[in-house]
């Protein structure tokens, strides 16, 4: 049985605008089937919102939407050594989740993901010393932490981000930008107050 979804465009766009206002520096995400809208349409909507950066899932998705979004594109799937090369413009930023991944992208624009409590992928605290020398050969756009959506264990998202900020600062790594996920507006504001020299981008 087919399902057809009708969206009230102006209401949907007004909601997107309200989210953008609540989360300054928001990075829209368009991946997979574009949540049913198609990534090309979402790239066009991100342009309408005035976004300077659009996150996509894969390099193939970046290649598909690059002609429909003129800003920078952030590939969320971490770079893997030996992956199939996809021709992409210089405005594409690659996520990396290992020191070897950083070393494999000499000269590229990168965002380094740190290991969160999700334990999915990311650089660990023990690797920060090696990371310090590796980032000299890339154009570091910032760090990222992918937080869990639900915290059934009672832990605090802000505390987890702050712990990583302190680790990165202790390793003397540049903290100009931190990409974060699954934070409430007030949590984001708390972090911005605590670390005014860092731009937090949800």
Secondary structure, 3 states (H helix, E strand, C coil): CCCCCCCCHHHHHHHHHHHHHHCCCCCEEECCCHHHCCHHHHHHHHHHHCCCEEEECCHHHHHHHCCCCCCEEEECCCCCCCCCCCCCCCCEEEEECCHHHHHCCCCCEEEEEECCCCCCCCECHHHHHHHHHHHHHCEEEEEEECCCCCCCCCCCHHHHHHHHHHHHHHCCCCCCEEEECCCCHHHHHHHHHHCCCCEEEC
